[in-house]
Amino acid sequence: MRDDPRLPSSPGFWRSPVRGVRFTAVLGLVLLVGVTVLFVTGLLSYAAYNPDLAPVNDMTPDKGLLGFYLFDWPTDPHWLYRLTQGVHVTLGITLIPVLLAKLWSVIPRLFALPPVRSLAHGLERLSLLLLVGGGLFEFVTGVLNVQLDYVFPGSFYTLHFYGAWVFFAAFAVHVALKTPKALRAVRNGLDERDLPDALESPNSAPPTVSRRGALWFVGGGALLLFATTVGRSFDGLRRTALLAPHGGADPGSGPNGFQINKTAAYAGIDPAETGPDVWRLVVTGRGGTVRLSRADLDLLALHSSALPIACVEGWSTSDQWWRGVRLRDLAALVGHADDPPDVLVESLQRRGAFRRAALRANQVADPRSLLALYVNGEELSPDHGYPARVIVPAAPGVLNTKWVARMTFGDL
């Protein structure tokens, strides 16, 4: 039954002449580099949320030892998160054709009999199962989060975080087992007829494309996805990002005509709450509490910073010119003149994640960190956070809280 060419467990069932060790090895080495970069930039993205700072920032509270590497996220360079998350999402989308081609190339192995020949072979098969399942899960959930604002039940952050560790653990085992063979295959070629688990079919169909042509096809698909995604982070190329959210024309025009994630309407902002006669910013610290109107804030010393907005979805803006009150000056108003502490920022928004977010002391102390009142010379629009929003260098967009209502400086 194993050799029945009608069954997928038979080598004769898989007749494509494209499959072969060298073809698979080239794809595997590309994924070796690409997936490693994806994993590292994903871990950096998680660290950027400052999950150990306060429960409101921690989307995976049971991470345990998996959070061993976390560190205080820096504010320099100010484009750091724009770079790391842009690379993470753009590279992830670009690698989709490579991943699919790699999975296609090794399909015969998934049906090979007997399923386990030895303990080492059993461990390899288990790692392969976790590798394939974990890889598909990570890529599918990542793309859905980018394109559709996520549709899976449960928290994207939690599922993607744990899924990444499962996938990468299997990936590391697979790499340790297969990299020497892959390097030999690429450098010298291998005679597949001498391999007990050869990918080359013993009864190949007539070729319609060479292996080199197939690699060019996969590379062309990856290049196409790259070209229609990368523009999301560059003003002059934004219209080319056809497959990326926020990739069309900038929303609106004028000083506020740059990308947003959620609108005031989506966040449930009632315009009556943000009027100059109604809205007040409540600032609390060890020295007490002050309540500031928009006019009061305009009377304080205002400063300017040129900073981008960078989102976990991978899109970003160029540097916008923000003007407002330094966070460290607000801390000084409530008794923290010499040692700006961490701060908890609360928004008026009623819907969406990160209605409350915490920032570290180093982020508060940075002179470029502002409670912004203006952008590009004009008052903030409602969608950009009027009457006031936070803007911090190198921080993920969701930590740059819009429609700020309260700021609490001190122990969180």
Secondary structure, DSSP 8 states (H G I E B T S, - for coil): -TT-TTSTTSGGG---TT--HHHHHHHHHHHHHHHHHHHHHHHHHHHHT-TTT-GGG-S-TT-GGGGTT-------STTHHHHHHHHHHHHHHHTHHHHHHHHHHTHHHHT-SSS-SSHHHHHHHHHHHHHHHHHHHHHHHHHHHHHHS--SSS-HHHHHHHHHHHHHHHHHHHHHHHHHHHHHHHHH---GGG-TT--S-TT----SS-HHHHHHHHHHHHHHHHHTTGGGG-GGGGGG-TTSTT-SS-SSSSTT-S--SS-HHHHT--GGGSSTTT--EEEEETTEEEEE-HHHHHHS--EEEEE--B-TTS-B---EEEEEEEHHHHHHHTT-SSS---EEEEES--SSS-SEEEE-HHHHHSTT-EEEEEETTEE--GGGTTT-EEE-TT--GGGS-SSEEEEEES--
